[in-house]
Amino acid sequence: TDVTDAFKAARRDLARYPSEQAMVDLIGRSGATPPAGLLTNPLEKFALSTATIAGAVLGNPRLAACTQMLLANKSYP
């Protein structure tokens, strides 16, 4: 399909490091992550807020993005 081909191309052409290839794979398996506004659990909001602040301070926006992906793929009750 077009989407599968797009993820293959992104993994091949855009990802520079194995960690970025793994992120493309994770996004491809999980589908789109929900916007932060859809989080309803206060602990999830706190985790995402903390990661966003840490990412801004450390100059690493991936902290918030990875946290959001983990929250979207949660398997706890």
Secondary structure, 3 states (H helix, E strand, C coil): CHHHHHHHHHHHHHCCCHHHHHHHHHHHHHCCCCCHHHCCCHHHHHHHHHHHHHHHHHCCCHHHHHHHHHHHCCCCC
